[in-house]
Amino acid sequence: MEAMTGGKFLQKFRLYETRSKFYLIGRDKSRSHWRVLKIDRLECAELGVEEDPTSYTENECQELLWRIHEGNRLTGGLKFVTKCYGIVGFVKFLGPYYMVVITRRRKVGTICGHEIYSIGKSEMIAIPSVIVCPNVAYSRDENRYKRLLCSVDLSKDFFFSYSYNIMRSLQKNITEKNTGQVVYETMFVWNEFLTRAVRNHLKNTSWTVALVHGFFKQSKLSVSGKDFWLTLIARRSRHFAGTRFLKRGVNEKGRVANDVETEQIVFEDTSDGIPSHMASVVQHRGSIPLVWFQETSRLNIRPDIILKPDVDYKATRLHFENLALRYGNPIIILNLIKTREKKPRESLLRAEFAKAIHYINKGLTEDKRLKFLHMDLSKLSRRKGTNVLALLNKVASDVLDLTEFLHCEISTSAKSEGAPSGERTVAKPRDDKCSSDQSECVAKLVPLLLQKGVLRTNCIDCLDRTNVAQFAYGLTALGRQLHALGIIESPKIELHAPLADDLMDFYERMGDTLAIQYGGSAAHNKIFCEQRGQWKAATQSQEFLRTLQRYYNNAYTDNDKQDAINVFLGHFQPQQGKPALWKLDSDQHYNIGRQGTLKEEIARSFIKRSLSDGNILLENSLPVSNCNNGEKTGLLPMQQLDDIREPSDSAPDISICEPNPSSRL
């Protein structure tokens, strides 16, 4: 959310209604700033929203509500509807508009003094008054769309913050200034489409929350008698999002399925909650960036892989260009799929992936080539006497020598209201240490070391083997992070150390969560179980049950889940007189519709969808670092943003009607 005057953020809301309007009253945490949002209820087909420009005190707001009640006494007065904690968005199917609000939240962590929340409960509220739309016994299709949207359970694996850009890594929050509308357009904000209309109309993000989908866990751990906080964040991309067999490989815009950014943040435990140093490291997972797919089959638990030719590997090239723009150089690829099989499946992709990297690298200078490392993790894990995690730790150490990680110093000071803030300051919500009415607590983050480049890991699903590799990378990085913070003397944590077990629990939970989201079951954690010394028979039984659960969900429930995701993200928008979503083939709607005039969009006369699943926010790259691992590898050439930035091709806008200036409160 955007800051209000003096760095205020609306955090708590109360919704009231009259026959003609909804009134959403929002206030900041200190109860010093109160704002009013009016939503028209007399229009069925359009959305009318108006923000009162006045900033009220609590007493002034109470007086305003009393006047509204008195002015509407003949039609029932002003009635309380619900308390809430932000707007998730507005949506329209075949009938009226609905508003989705958060009615219960849970605090799950804190970063730089900024609170992070998950959603406890949400509610979908129809906007028009029953008087205006008496036939609110909605059609069967309308109710089915409502159930479809509600099947995206916001209380699971969605998180947000009012004052911290949780959709971006700590390094990007420090080094880049983008706030407000811009951060909603990033690839990790899942309700970008649902909030777009109201954000564009109000020209601010004060009333909406930006939802990130994935995983968030924060806990206090201890090593060598010193306490520290560990935060693990997984951000799932909304581009080319979906379920396992329905979203594979890369699309024409270079966006891959199961694209997840993982960030590991470490900071020391202090009495005032403000550490003096922080460290963060980012890694990436995503489907193999080739054009390939698998046909869902109820008869075949392992469908054949179908690889489609991509002339000059254009989609693959686009993917790595975007990775370079997001993370800088070098890009190191850790490919974990099988090399040889009796019936070629994964090995087909392994060979083609290597060809694609070789082809792309031929046109690049030596210092800008992709770094490609192949490791058949399945084969290595079956080899007696081979410690897979130790091998992965060695790879992780070599990668971290190239990319390094973010290490920043933090200082706090009181900042007068209206005083200019530095480029790398993060405002902390006021507490007892900053109690002056005219000041706020500011944490200034000064980077001592920046991460440059990223490790990109994949297996066939980017779930099970990938998660093991990400844990190994996280463990190696954790040793270096704690050493940089002065918490441990050696930058290495042994695999058998208690702290390694703690971190394994973090990554195992993250792996299970991401696997359920994409694959339909918890992750296969055979290597983790072996590392803990668990009983082999019990592990095999658990793995078998998870395989069956994944097969069942992929075969019987993934189509509905994909439909729900497409509606939530705005890739499919229902139209009167047009085919319903469930009457189309799984991705048939991706090729229906066209970008029309504003009049056509308002009339909703065609099926609207995103031809490329939203925007990619192209960001400046970090400094280049050479990597020499014995191969002719390197990174893609950097291009100017103006040369590579694409026009907006995300889901079409929802129109908002202009409020009547003469309308009463």
N, C-alpha and C positions, 0 to 999 in steps of 0.2 A: 504494500500500500504506500501511497505517497505521503510524505510528511505534510502536516498542516503547519500553520504559522508557529514558529518556534520549535519545530520538530515534533509536533503532535500527530498522533495516529489514532483514528477512530478504531476502537476495539470492542465496544459493547453497544448493542442496539436494542431498541424496543419498537415493535411494529404495531401501529394502530390503524383502524379503518373507520371511514364513514361510508355512506352509500356511494359517494362519487370518487373517493380517493383513498389510497393507502398513504400513511405518514410513517416514514422510517426515521426514528430519532437515534442519532449516533453520538457517542461521546468518547473522549480519550480516557486513558487510564487514571489520570489525576482528577477527572471530573471538572476540569476547568474550561473545556471547549465542547460545545454542543452544537450539532448541525442537524438540518432537516432535509429529507428527500421526499418529494411528492410523486406519487405514481397514479396516473389517471385510471379509473375503473369504469369509465363510461364508453370505452371503445373496445369492441371485440377483436377487430382485425389488426389493430396497430398498437404499438407500445409507446405510451406517453410518459416521460420522466422529466422532472424538473428539480433542480437543486436550489434551495434557498441560499443566497450568497451570504446571509448574516451568520456570524458566529455568536451563539448565545451563551449566557451563563445558565446554571441549572435553574435558578428562579425564573429567569426570562423564558426559558423553554417551558416550564410548568405553566406560566401565564399564557403562552402561545397555545398550548394544548387546551387550556380551559376556554379560550376564545373560540377555538375550532369546535369544541364540544357545544358551546352555547349557540354558535352559528348554525349548527346542524341538528339542533334539538328536535325539530319537527320531523326529521327523517331518521331518528334513532340515535343521534348524537355520535360521539367518538367512543369507539370500543377498542379495548386492548386485545391484540391477537396473539402475540408471542414475543418472547425475548429471543435475540439471536446474536450471532457473533460474526456476521459478514454475509455478503451475497456471493453465492457460487456462480450465479448467472441467470439469464432469462432464456426461455426456449418456447418454440411454437411448433405444434405438429399439424393437425388438420383443423383444430378449433381455436381456442383462445391462447393468449400468452400465459406462461407460468413463471413464477419466480422461485428459484431454489435457494434456500437460506440454511445456514448452519445454526442449529438450535442447541447443540451441546458440543463442547470442545474439551480436549485433554492436553495438558502441558506435557511434552515428551522430552524437552531439552532446552538448553540455552547456549547461544553462540555469541561471544562478545557482549554479553548482557542482554541480548535480544532473545525473547522467548519464542520457542518453536512449538506448534500445536498440531495435534491430529484431530480428526472430526469424530465426535462421539455420536452425533445424530444430526440428520438433516431433514428438511421438509420441503415439499413442492406445493406451492400455493397458487391457485388460479387467480389471475389478476382481475378480470371483469366482474362487476357486480352481478348477482343473480337476477336483479331487476332488468339489466341490460341484456343478458344472455340467459333467458329463462330455460332454454332447452339444454341445460348442462347435464342432461343424461347423455353423455357423449357417446359417439358411435363406437362400435366394437374395435375398429382400427385405431381410433383415438386412445382408447383405454389400453390397447396393446402396445402402442408407442410409449405411453406413460409407464407401463410395467417394464418395458425394455430399458428405458432410461434409468428407472429406479433400480434395475438389476446391476447397474454400476454402483457397487456398494462404497459410498464415500467414507464410511466408517472403517474401511480396511485399506491401509497402505497409502492414504493420501495425507499430506502434511503441508503446513503453511506457516508464515510469520507475518505479522503486521509491519514490522520495522526492519527486517533483514531479508535481503534478496536470496532466499533459500534455493531458488532455481538456478543459482550461479555458484561457482566454487568460491572459496574464500579468496583465492588469488585474483579472480576476476573482479570480485567486490572491492578489492584493495586497489587494483591497477586501472580500473575503468570506471567512468563516471555515470554510465547509463542507469537511469531510474525510471519509475513511473510506467508509461505506456510501452516503452522499449522492452523492458524486461518481460512483459506479458507475451511478447512476440517470439521469445526464445523457444527452443524446441522442447523444453521440459515443463512448460505450463499447460496443463491438460484442459483447463477451462478457458483457454484463450478465445475460442469461438463463442462460448456461452456468455462471456463478459464483453465481447468486442463492441456490441451495439451501444451498451450503456457507457462504456469507457470513451468511445468516440464521441458520443453525444455530450457527455459531461466534461470532456477534456481532462479528466483526472481518474485516479484509481482509489479514491478515498473510501468508496463504499463496497468494493469487491476485494476478495482475497484471491491470490494466485496459488492454485493447487498444484503441487508436485506429486507425481505418482511413483512409487517405488518402495523404498525402505529407509527407515530412520531409527537409529538406536544410539543412546548415549548412556554411559555408566562410568562410575568412579572405580578405578583400579589402583593397585598398589604394587610397587616394585622397589626393592632395597629400602623399605621403610618409608618411601615417599609416595604420596597420593597424586594421581593425575586423572584427567577426564579424557575418555576416548569416545569419539563420535564417528559413526560409520553411516554414510549417506549413499543411497543408490537412487539416481534420477533416471527414470525411463522416458525415452523420447516419445512425443506424440506423433511424430512423422512415421508413416508406414507401420503404425502400431496395430497389434492384433495377436492372434493365437498361433500356436506352433505350426500346424500344417497349412494354415491359411495365409501366413505371412512368412515368407522365406527369402533369403538372399537380398538383392538390392533392386530398387525400382529405377525408373528412367531418370530420376533427379539425383541419384547417388545416395539415397537414404536407405539404410538397411533395417531389416527386421530385428527386433529384440535389442535395440540400441540403448545401452545403459552406461551412464557415467557414474563411477564409484569414487567417493572422496572419503579419505580417512584423516580426521582432524584430531590433534593432540594438544592439550594445554594443561598446565600445572593447576593443582587445586589451591586456591587462596581463600582467605577468610572473607574478603570483600567481593569475591566472585569475578575479579578482574585480574587475569594472569599478566605476567610481564612479557611472556613469549608464547607464541603459538606456532604450530607446524602443521602443514597440510600436504597431502599427496593425492593425485588424481590418476585413475586408470580407466580404461574403456573396454567394453565388450560389445560385440555386435555380430550379426549373422555374416557368413562368408559373402563378401561383396561381389558376387557373380549373379547372373540372371538364372535362377534355378528354382524349382518348386517340387512338391510332392502332392499327389492326389490323395485326399483323405479316403481311407478304405476301412470298412467295418470287418473285412475279411483278412486284411493283411496288417499285422501290427507294425511292420516296417515297410512302408510303401517305397517303390522305386524312386530314385532321384532323377528328375528330368532337367537336364542342363540345356539352356537355350543360348545360341550364339549371340554375342554382343560385339558388333563391328568395332574394332579398335579399342575394345574394352572401355567404351565411353562412360558407362555408368560406374564402373570400378574406379576410373580416373576421377570422376566427380566426387565420389565418396572420399577418396584420400585427399583431394584438394580441400574439401570441407574440413576434414580432420586437421589438416595443417593450419587452416585458418582459425580453428577453434583452439588448438593446443600448441601450435608452433612446431619447431623441429627439434629432434628427429622423431619420426613415427616408426616405432618398432612393432612388428607384427609377430605374435607368438601363435602359431597354427598347431592345434593339438589333435587334428583328425588322423584317421588311420592311413597308413601308407600302402599296405597290401591287404587284400581281402579275396576270399574264394570267389564271391560274386561282387564285382566292383560297385561300390556305392559311394562311401566317403572318399575313397581313393580317386574317384573320378574328379571330385571337386579339388582334392589336394593337388593333382597334376595340373588342372586348369588354373587354379589360383597361382601356382608357381609361374605358369606361363604368363598370366596377366601381369604379375609383378615384374617379371623380366622384360615384358614388352613396354610397360610404362617407364621403367628405369632407363631403357635405351635412349629415351629422349631427354633425359635429365643430366645435369652436371653431377659430378661425382659427390659433391657435398650436399646434394639435395635428393638423394635416392632413398627409397623405402628400404628399411632394414627388415629382412625376412628370416625368421627362424622357425623351422618345422621340428615338432617333437611328438612322436606317436605315443601319447600318454597311455592309451589302452595297452599297447604292447609292453611298454616299460613297467606298468603296474603289475603285469603277470610274470615278469622276469624275476626269478628267485634272487634274493640278495640285493635287489635294487631298491634304494630309498628314493622314491619319486619326489617327495617333498624336499629332500636335500638337493636333488638336481634342479628343481624349480627355484630353490633359494639361490643357487649359484647364478642361474639366468637372471633372477630379479636383481641380484647385486650388480651384475654387469650392466643391466638396463639403468639402474639408479645412478651408476657412475656417469651415464650419459645425460639423463634427464634431470637429475637432482630433485629437489622438492622445495616447497615454500617454507621458509622460516622467517617469521616477522617478530619485531619487537613492538610492545604495546605500552603507551603512556597515556595517562588520563589527566584531564584538566577541565576546569569549568569554562564554558563558552557563553559569552553574553548573547542574548537573543538577538538575532539579526546579524551577528558578527560573521564574517566570511569564514567558511570552513576550508581546511586543506583538502587536497585531492585525495588523500588516503586517510580520511577520518570516517569513523563509523559512530553515529550518535547512539548512546546508550540511554534507555529509558531512565528517567530520573529516579533516584533512590535517596536514602537518608544522607548520603555524602554530598548530594547536589540538591539541596532543598530550597535554594533561592528561587523566587518566583520568576526572576528574569534570566535564569541560566539553566543549562542542561549539562549533563555529564557527557563528555566526549572522549571516546577512546581513539587515539591516533595510532594507526598500524603502519609501521615503517618496515618494508621488506628488506631483510638482510640477505636472502637468497631466494631466487625464483625458480620454479619448475619450468623447464623448456622441453617441449615435446611430450609424448605420452606412449605408454605401452598399450597396444591393442591386442586383446586375447580373444580367440574363438575356438570352439569345437564345432560339432555339427548343429547343436541346438543352442550353444552358448549358455548352458545351464550347469551341467554336472562337472565335467572335466575343467571347464572354464573357471568355475567357482573355486576348485582346488588350486588352480594356478593363481587366481587372484588373492587367495589367502596367503600363499607363499610370498607373493609380492608385498602384500600388506605387512607380513611379519618382518620381512627384511627392511621395509620402509620404517616400521615402528621402532626398530632398534636405532636407526639413524635419527628419527625424530626425537626420541627420548634422550639420545646422546647430545643432540643439538640444544635441547632445553636444559641440559645439565642434570638430568634425573638419573641417568646411568653412566658409568665410566666407559664401557665398551659399546660400540655401535652395533653389536650383534646380540640377538636373542636366540638361544638354543631351542631346538624343536621340542625337547623334553621339559623345558622350563614351564612353571605354572602360568606365567604370562602368555606363553604360546597357546596353552589350553584355553585361557580366557579369550584370546583373539580368535581362536578357532570357533568358539561358541558364537561370536559375533558373525563371522563369515558363514557359518553353517545356517544360522537363522536367516541371514540375508539371502543365501542361496536357496533355501526352502521357499522364502517369500517370492522371489523372482521366478522360481520354477513353477509355482502354483499359478502366478499371473500369466505366464506365457505357455507353459507346458501342461498344466492341469493337475500336477501332483508335486509333492515335495521333491527336493533334489536327491539324486543318488549320491550317498555320502560314504561309499565303500572305503575310500582312502582315509577319510577322517576316522571312521570306525576302527580301521586297522591301526592307525596311529595311537588311538586310545586303548588298544588292546582288547576291544570288545569281542564277545563270543562270535566266531565265524558263522555258525549256523543261524544265529539270531539276525546277523547282518544280512545274510542271504535271503532269509524270509522277508525281512523289511524291504529289501531291494525288489523282490518279486512282487510284493503287494503294491509298491509304488509304480512299477511298470504296468500292472493291470489298471491301476487308477488313472494313469496318464493315458493309456490306450482308450479306456472308456470315455473319458472327457473329450479327447481328441475326436473320437468317432461320433459321439452323441450330443455333446453340449457346446462344442466350440463354435458352431455356426451361429447360435443365438448369442453367444458371448461376443463374437465378432460384430454382429449386427448392433449390439448395444454400444460397443466402442465406436462404431461408425456414426451412430446417432449422437452420442455424447460429444465427439470431436467435430461434428458438423460435416463429416464427409458425405452423409446422406441427409437430405432435408425433405420430409414428406410434402406431397402436393396433392390437392384435390383433383381427382380425375386421372391421376397418374398411378402406375403400378406401385403397390405397397412393397416395402423393403423385403419382406419374407417371400414375395412372389418372384424375386429376381435370383439369378445365380449368385454365388457367394460374393463375387466381385464384379458382377455385371453393371452395377450402378456406377462403377468408376469410369465407365465409358458413355454414360448417358448425361445429357445436359450440355449447356454451353454458358459462357459468360454473357449475360444479356444487359439491356439498358436498365437504368435505375427503376424506370416504370415497370419493366417486366419483373424485376426482382421484387418490388413491392407487391405486385399482383401475384407473385409466386406462381407463374404460369408454366414453369418447367421444373424438372428435377434438378436440384442444385447440389453439386458435390465438389470436392477439392480434387482437381486433376493431379495435384502433386502433394496432397496431404499437408498443406500448410507452408509457412515460410521457413527458410533457414536464415538465422541471424548470423551473418558473416562477420567475424571479428578479427581484429589485428593479430598477427602472429607474434610469437615471442622470439627472442634471439635464436639464431641457428647454432646448432652444435654438431660437430662431425661425429660419425660413428664408423668404426672400422672393425668389422667382425670377420674379415676374410672373404666377404662376398661383394659383388658389385651391386651395392645397395645404396639407398639414399632417399631423400624426400622430394616431394613435388615442388616445382618452382612456385614461389610466391607471386601472386598477381595483385594488382590494385583492386580495391573493393569495387570501385566504379566499373571495372572491366568485367567482374565476375558476378556481381550482385544481380539476382533475378528479379523481375517484376513480381508484384504480389500475386500469388496464385492460390491463396488459401481459400477456405470455404467462404461463400458469398455472405455479405453482411445481412443482418436483420435491420430493417428500417425502423426508425423511431420517429413518430409524428411530433411535430413541434407543439409545445403546449400553448394553449390559448392565453394570451396576455391578460385578458379580461376575466379569466376564471377566478373564482373565489378560493380562499384557503381551504 
